[in-house]
Amino acid sequence: MLERSEAPLCTAFDLAILDLDGVVYVGRDAVPGAPDHLDRARDSGMRLAFITNNAARTPEQVAEHLRDLGVAAGADDVVTSAQAAARMLVDRLGAGASVALLGGPGLEQAIREEKLVPVGIEDAADAVVTGYGPDVLWRDIMRAGVRIRDGLWWVASNADLTIPTEFGLAPGHGVLVETLRRFAGRGPDIAGKPEKALFSETVRRVGGRHPLMVGDRLDTDIAGARAAGMPSLLVLTGVTGLPELVAAEPEERPTYLSADLGGMRTAHPVPEHSDTESRLPGWCASVDGGALSVDRDGSGDGSIDDWWRVVADAAWRFRDRASRCVDVTRLAIPAPGSGVLAE
């Protein structure tokens, strides 16, 4: 269940590991308020690291995109699944090993930076590494599949089934991973979320003794943080909405919850609860006949973050008790900014 933080998260933790799409930006635009929230968290002494499962872009390209949106970031603040994959390879094979490369420029740069030697897909190699690349050829995919089937060690940057594009969600690298897995009869070692490698590589590169994962996806950001033994903050500016939140499995539930990155700068209370109700000042969530409702309780103005917290608390307790999801079809989410307590 949700946990309490008496101090603002930006002072309770010394490193925020931030997912990008749905957290810092959506498409080409910054999430409203995100640059300011991040600046103020950094001003409090918190380090910021920006991570991505996209192995095609280099850290500098990602940092440039962030700067264009008003977010202060350098290449050293960005960690990609390509870098995590390169770390896995060099740790096992050592510098100078030959790696058959199937991916984009970001993956090639990461391989070279670890003193590994990228080679063609048909060349002699100690391993094969794959990542998203829009110009990957089918003939190279076929050759990689045969080599993997024949026993060549395979590292995949990530297994995301979708990737956001200018024209909407498109098939991601995970589709290729599944194709190769089915053909070869065995899968890869995966570097990106929700596996541990990307989290470990981020801490290694950026530093921090008490990291906090900040994400918008339950199945990668939050589940990955749990698998890495790391607390997490779920923000509701991306793919997770009300239906997904109330249906979260225990391994997908965040440590903290807020509507947006403003939650990095606040303390986090936990609801008081009984068998039928969850309460925070201003809100009371209850389940009747399997349906969830939230009412004003008159004890406070009620913040939007606390609304989400009582919803999550009541819904998850019901799910764990009844082994089914609560009904939220009649539950109205407060409009952004309504009833939010002033700082």
PEBELSUL-V644157 format. One record per backbone hydrogen bond with DSSP energy under -1.0 kcal/mol. NH is the residue of the N-H (numbers start at 1). CO is the residue of the C=O. If there is no record, write none. Layout:
NH;CO
NH;CO
This chain:
3;255
5;268
9;266
10;264
11;8
12;8
13;9
14;210
15;210
16;47
17;212
18;49
19;214
22;25
23;20
24;20
25;20
26;29
29;26
31;24
34;31
37;33
38;34
39;35
40;36
41;37
42;38
43;39
45;42
46;41
47;14
49;16
50;77
51;18
52;79
62;58
63;59
64;60
65;61
66;62
67;63
68;64
70;67
71;66
77;74
78;75
79;50
81;52
84;80
85;81
86;82
87;83
88;84
89;85
90;86
91;87
92;88
93;89
94;90
96;115
97;94
99;117
100;127
101;119
102;129
106;56
108;104
109;105
110;106
111;107
112;108
113;109
115;112
116;111
117;97
119;99
123;120
126;98
128;153
129;100
130;155
131;102
136;133
141;137
142;138
143;139
144;140
145;141
146;142
147;143
148;144
149;145
150;146
151;148
152;147
155;128
156;189
157;130
163;170
168;165
170;163
172;161
174;160
175;172
177;173
178;174
179;175
180;176
181;177
182;178
183;179
184;180
185;181
189;154
191;156
192;157
195;192
198;191
200;196
201;197
202;198
203;199
204;200
205;201
206;202
207;203
212;15
213;231
214;17
215;233
222;217
223;218
224;220
225;221
226;222
227;223
228;224
229;226
230;225
233;213
234;256
235;215
245;241
246;242
248;245
252;249
253;250
256;232
258;234
263;260
264;261
265;262
268;5
272;279
274;277
278;285
279;272
280;283
283;280
284;295
285;278
286;293
287;276
288;291
291;288
292;327
293;286
295;284
307;303
308;304
309;305
310;306
311;307
312;308
313;309
314;310
315;311
316;312
317;313
318;314
319;315
320;316
321;317
322;318
323;319
327;290
331;328
338;335
